[in-house]
């Protein structure tokens, strides 16, 4: 982890440290967008944009003033997403999104086929599972375009829908096979979260605890990894660093608050100590 730390030049400005766009949140799951945003804002990225339903913007902007808010709109979504196709930018799609979201069918596959740095979570994964053949074609187009590997972050239930032959006894083998078939980085969440790459590399995370098994923890993780992508880490490095620091912050939260009391909102509070532990902060 120490060797993967993104460079932060003394003369850097907000553009130096990248931009991430979070397409997150819905009327039912407005908190998911906030948690994802805090994961990104508290882990070093220069600018955090949020694409969400218009009725959520005022609340979320007040809860996290640094956010740059964008209301979902058929006329503007495509052009906004295209702005994040290039370098030093990253796109996170899915936290708090219902898979039946009308805009996912319009924009998810073009984003997957063209965005240099992209992470798919939650509602976006459920949408892929409902459209597996189209998803396979989109991953093939992405590979043909020679883009960096997409990151997918399923929990076991989401993974079983994406990969119906999955077995709880063969988590590592299943993650490897899914990554190879789709040319992507797979983060299979749970105890000892697995990070697998299409070339067969597998990393088993040793941080984290059952106090993190609460709705919203994964939203924080997605924002954090999106931040690392925008700061220039490779998809595999961003995935490994995000999973490790997220779990380490969870271990620190559990030590202070206990497993029952701790909440996903506590996790960013412990990012500074987690970063210092690995030399990412003085």
KAMOPE-V71818 format. One record per helix or strand. SS is the DSSP state (helix for helix, strand for strand). FROM is the first residue (numbers start at 0). LEN is the number of residues. If there is no record, write none. Layout:
SS;FROM;LEN  SS;FROM;LEN
//
This chain:
helix;1;3  strand;18;5  helix;29;12  strand;46;6  helix;53;10  strand;67;4  helix;76;7  strand;88;5  helix;103;11  strand;117;3  helix;121;9  helix;131;13  strand;149;3  helix;155;7  helix;167;15  strand;183;5  strand;193;3  strand;201;3  helix;209;3  helix;216;14  helix;234;23  helix;263;14
//
